[in-house]
Amino acid sequence: MELQLLLVLLIAFIVLGPERMMDLAVKLGEAVRKIRQTWEEIKFQAYMEEMNRKILEEEEKALEDKTEDETEDEDMEELPQDTSEEIKKDESEQARAPDDASDGTSEGAQNKAN
């Protein structure tokens, strides 16, 4: 590999001469520098796109989790309301139970009548 490179440089030196060889080396150096800069920019853009994709996925996941939590909270809120309604029904039945006599008349009504 090294021998081939030296052979190509020797032929270029003979064909172009020392002055044009220096110009070619400068231009070649600039081209290599631009290629490296472009490659670094491409790598940086790919990295940024990957980071943006991860951030968006995390935001979507957080939003889904928040929505699920809100749904669970709504379900939990419904349970106490149902329970409180059942408790109220039970309390009203218990309140009516002592008033009801075995013959179907209320004792309170009998007491008022007496």
Secondary structure, 3 states (H helix, E strand, C coil): CHHHHHHHHHHHHHHHHHHHHHHHHHHHHHHHHHHHHHHHHHHHHHHHHHHHHHHHHHHHHHHHHHHHHHHHHHHHHHHHHHHHHHHHHHHHHHHHCCCECCCCCEHHHHHHHC
